[in-house]
Amino acid sequence: MAGIVADGVSMRIDILTLFPQMFDGPFSESIIKRAQQRGLVNIVLHNIRDYAHDQHGTVDDYSYGGGPGMILKPEPIFEAVEAIKREVALGHLPLILLSPQGRLFNQKVAQELAHHRHFVLLCGHYEGVDERVREHLADDEISIGDYVLSGGELAAMVVVDAVVRLLPGALGSEMSLNEESHAKGLLEYPQYTHPRVYRGWSVPEVLLSGDHGKVAQWRRRQAILRTLERRPDLLKETVLSEEEKALMEKEGGSNRGY
Ligand code: ADE
């Protein structure tokens, strides 16, 4: 975990949105709630409408050149970001626009963001944001998948969740970070708990053996086979031993293009 924002030093995430109340539920439960209570992260929500220039709170307008849908105006967004910068006295503050046009979010991007002390997430809405926001304000643009959401809010929640749980102290045990899916370019191995036999289905014998070496070997093998079967694309970036590569070849990896 070296490099990720150190213990006791909190991360700050500002979120610019038209719907701050959408975040109430997800941010007041479970790991994100605990991380905030422990002072690991300070999440600050801003309503873009508060930066509108007129009494009606206008934040969007028609698209120049015509076409359906409304576009988020640049002024409230630029001014909201400038207000945050003034407050924290920072010259540069990374601004990430959430949109289906961004680079695809994954565990690596989550780890990258977990190194930041402070960043801003901008939730797009309606048909999009004025291109000048993208060109002159945003440093990065992230999509959480190849589908279109009604706005960037759910995407921002996904990003915050994936990043905050990486902060040291956010999870019960640091171990769980290393073992989980995607941490080492592999999906997670199968896990079991009590009872030992349920409806006639038994827990694999090796897990009851008490032999930690054998258990670790079995889990690693299961993780490789599961990844090979379900997400062979992930294996391109996975560090495998010669023996593990041979196992993959045997299981049909040579036909799968890595
Ligand atoms: N806004 C709308 N769709 C989105 C997506 N797939 N990812 C991020 N932001 C979005």
Residues whose N, C-alpha, C, O or C-beta is under 5 A from the ligand:
A	BS01	ADE	L98 S99 P100 I142 S143 I144 G145 Y147 V148 L149 S150 G151 G152 A155
